[in-house]
Amino acid sequence: MNARDLAAWVRYAAELVSADAERLTRLDAAIGDGDHGLNLDRGFRAAVDALPDGAPPGKVLIAAGRAIVSKTGGASGPLYGTVLRRAGKALGDADDVDAAALGAALKAALDGVQELGKAVEGDKTMVDALAPAVAAFAAALADGTGLAGCVRAAADAAAEGADATVPMRARKGRASYLGERSEGHMDPGASSTALLLRALAEVAGEG
């Protein structure tokens, strides 16, 4: 993958988030502030506008992450901004991104999210989609799978992880205040994280 591919990822992720903003907001209304989809839509629109020309892949993601932080309200801005900025920093100044580098970037993104939010798997957060995605990517890479296959495995694992949050009781964020009433609802952050991985898989599959 190159800078053009990663810019395409940000653009396609923005399209998916925008198309799904109402559903994400409904999910958040059930257990949170009710603004996740709208906030994330605003943030990713800003990220698309901030995409630089002629920059290496890492700088593309860092610029997009900074825009999300500046334009997205609530916890989503720092968290999703961290995903892109940490991934971008992990890629450094390389012009091309192979499967190993992308896997390391996704792991760096997960580490950043967990440092910021102090969440682990089972807390009913975006980590429940991102952590399985990172693990699935690493497992596919270890099996000799190419980049597109690794990202597809990650996207599938993220979707399964998001689905798995439905019966969970939230242990982090505003949803945790609801106790058992948080059960039976998909975590909106896990759902939007699965969207981002789906967008990455579709872009990688076109390469």
C-alpha positions in Angstrom: 0.0 0.0 0.0 1.1 3.6 -0.6 0.0 7.1 0.4 -2.8 7.1 -2.2 -4.2 3.8 -0.8 -4.2 5.1 2.8 -5.8 8.4 1.7 -8.4 6.2 -0.1 -9.0 4.3 3.1 -9.7 7.6 5.0 -12.1 8.7 2.3 -13.9 5.4 2.1 -14.1 5.2 5.9 -15.7 8.7 5.9 -18.3 7.5 3.3 -19.2 4.4 5.4 -19.4 6.5 8.6 -21.5 9.1 7.0 -23.9 6.4 5.5 -24.1 4.7 8.9 -24.2 7.8 11.1 -27.8 7.5 12.1 -27.4 3.9 13.2 -24.3 4.6 15.1 -26.1 7.5 16.9 -29.0 5.2 17.7 -26.6 2.7 19.2 -25.1 5.5 21.3 -28.5 6.8 22.3 -29.2 3.5 24.0 -26.1 3.4 26.2 -24.3 6.7 25.8 -24.6 10.4 24.8 -26.4 9.7 21.6 -24.0 11.6 19.4 -21.4 9.0 18.3 -22.4 8.8 14.6 -22.8 12.6 14.1 -19.6 13.4 15.9 -17.6 10.8 13.9 -19.1 11.9 10.7 -18.0 15.4 11.4 -14.5 14.2 12.3 -14.0 12.1 9.2 -15.2 14.8 6.9 -12.5 17.0 8.4 -10.0 14.2 8.0 -10.7 14.0 4.3 -10.3 17.7 3.9 -7.0 17.5 5.8 -5.4 14.8 3.6 -2.1 16.1 2.3 -0.7 15.8 -1.2 2.7 14.3 -1.8 3.2 13.1 1.8 4.3 9.5 2.7 1.6 7.1 4.1 2.5 7.8 7.7 2.1 11.5 7.3 -1.3 11.0 5.6 -2.6 9.2 8.6 -1.1 11.6 11.1 -2.8 14.6 9.3 -6.1 12.8 9.3 -5.8 11.9 12.9 -5.1 15.4 13.9 -8.2 16.7 12.1 -10.4 14.1 13.8 -9.1 15.2 17.2 -9.8 18.9 16.4 -13.3 18.4 14.9 -14.8 15.4 16.8 -16.5 16.0 20.1 -16.6 13.7 23.1 -14.3 10.8 23.6 -14.4 9.8 20.0 -12.0 12.5 18.8 -9.1 11.6 21.0 -9.7 7.8 20.5 -10.0 7.7 16.7 -7.4 10.4 16.3 -5.1 8.2 18.3 -5.8 5.3 16.1 -4.7 7.2 13.0 -1.8 9.1 14.5 -0.3 6.1 16.3 -0.6 4.1 13.1 1.0 6.9 11.1 3.9 7.3 13.5 4.5 3.5 13.3 4.7 3.7 9.5 7.3 6.5 9.7 8.5 8.0 6.5 8.4 4.8 4.4 6.9 5.3 0.9 5.4 1.8 0.8 3.6 -0.2 3.4 3.8 -4.0 3.4 1.8 -6.4 5.4 4.2 -6.5 8.3 4.4 -2.7 8.6 0.6 -2.4 8.4 0.2 -5.1 11.1 2.7 -3.2 13.3 0.8 0.1 12.7 -2.5 -1.5 13.7 -0.9 -2.9 16.9 0.4 0.6 17.6 -3.1 2.0 17.2 -4.5 -0.5 19.6 -1.8 0.2 22.2 -2.6 3.9 21.9 -6.3 3.4 22.4 -5.7 1.2 25.4 -3.3 3.7 26.9 -5.7 6.5 26.5 -8.9 4.7 27.5 -7.6 2.1 29.9 -9.9 -0.4 28.4 -9.3 -4.2 27.8 -11.3 -6.8 25.9 -14.6 -7.4 27.6 -15.2 -3.8 28.7 -17.7 -3.2 25.9 -15.6 -0.6 24.0 -14.0 -0.2 20.6 -11.2 -2.4 22.0 -13.5 -5.4 21.6 -13.4 -4.9 17.9 -9.8 -3.5 17.5 -8.0 -6.1 19.6 -9.4 -9.2 17.8 -8.7 -7.4 14.5 -5.0 -6.9 15.4 -4.8 -10.5 16.6 -6.4 -11.9 13.4 -4.1 -9.8 11.3 -1.0 -11.1 13.1 -2.2 -14.7 12.8 -2.9 -14.4 9.1 0.5 -12.8 8.6 2.2 -15.6 10.5 0.5 -18.1 8.1 2.1 -16.3 5.2 -1.1 -14.6 4.0 -0.7 -11.5 1.9 -1.6 -8.0 2.9 -5.2 -8.0 1.5 -5.9 -11.3 3.1 -4.5 -10.2 6.4 -6.7 -7.1 6.4 -9.8 -9.1 5.4 -9.1 -11.4 8.4 -8.8 -8.3 10.6 -12.1 -6.8 9.3 -14.0 -10.1 9.8 -12.6 -10.4 13.4 -13.6 -6.7 14.1 -17.2 -7.4 12.9 -17.4 -10.5 15.1 -15.9 -8.5 18.0 -18.5 -5.8 17.6 -21.3 -8.3 17.5 -19.9 -9.9 20.7 -20.4 -6.7 22.6 -24.2 -7.0 22.5 -24.5 -9.2 25.6 -21.7 -7.6 27.5 -22.1 -5.3 30.5 -20.2 -2.1 30.0 -17.3 -1.5 32.3 -16.0 1.8 30.8 -17.4 5.1 29.8 -20.9 6.5 30.2 -22.4 3.1 29.4 -20.9 1.7 32.6 -23.2 3.8 34.6 -26.2 1.8 33.3 -25.0 -1.5 34.8 -27.1 -4.4 33.6 -29.1 -2.1 31.4 -26.1 -1.8 29.1 -26.6 -5.4 28.2 -28.3 -6.2 25.0 -26.9 -3.3 23.0 -24.0 -3.2 20.6 -21.2 -0.9 21.6 -21.2 2.0 19.1 -17.4 2.4 19.2 -16.9 -1.3 18.4 -19.4 -0.9 15.6 -17.7 2.1 14.1 -14.3 0.4 14.5 -15.5 -2.5 12.5 -16.6 0.0 9.8 -13.0 1.4 9.6 -11.5 -2.1 9.3 -14.1 -3.0 6.6 -13.1 0.1 4.7 -9.4 -0.8 4.9 -10.1 -4.3 3.8 -12.0 -3.1 0.7 -9.3 -0.6 -0.2 -6.6 -3.3 0.3 -8.5 -5.7 -1.8 -8.5 -3.3 -4.7 -4.7 -3.0 -4.7 
